[in-house]
Amino acid sequence: MSLKQQIDADIKQAMLAKNKDELKALRSIKSMILLAETDKGSVGELSSDAEMKLLAKAVKQRKDSAAIYQEQGREDLYKVEIEEAEIIERYLPKQLSEEELKAELEKIIAQVGASGPQDMGKVMGAATKALAGKADGKAISTMVKTLLTQ
């Protein structure tokens, strides 16, 4: 079952269960996918990689908004954004833990032959390709920095 079909089925379930919060998040995902498919220069159906990138972007937006709302003392809006992010995350592959990320990055550093911070660009290029959808770019960057400066 494709992601779009899964989301459609989950929208129906949320409607039947009268779960407004989940319904709102699912509809926003569906609209993002439809917009991306009908964008100028798009080829129609999105690849699963493109769908995962879209979902990761949506989660990141929700979490950034939540952080801003929390800073401003708007707990009501903070909760809404966090709940939406959690709903969207269900459709993403499981994220790597910090230990798993470190192990993967150490392998990549060995493969690339990086020796210090000057090789960060090489490592980041290989790491973002290898870990696409499995880890956040910011987390990868931070971990690579610490591993290369040791």
LINPECOR-V724511 format. One line per field, one symbol per residue. burial: # if it has 9 or more other C-alpha atoms within 8 Angstrom, else .. A space follows every 50 residues. Layout:
burial: ???
This chain:
burial: ..#..###.##..##...#.###.###.##.##..##........#.... ######.###.##.###.##...#..#############..#...#.... ##..##.##..#.#....##.###.###....###....##.###..#..
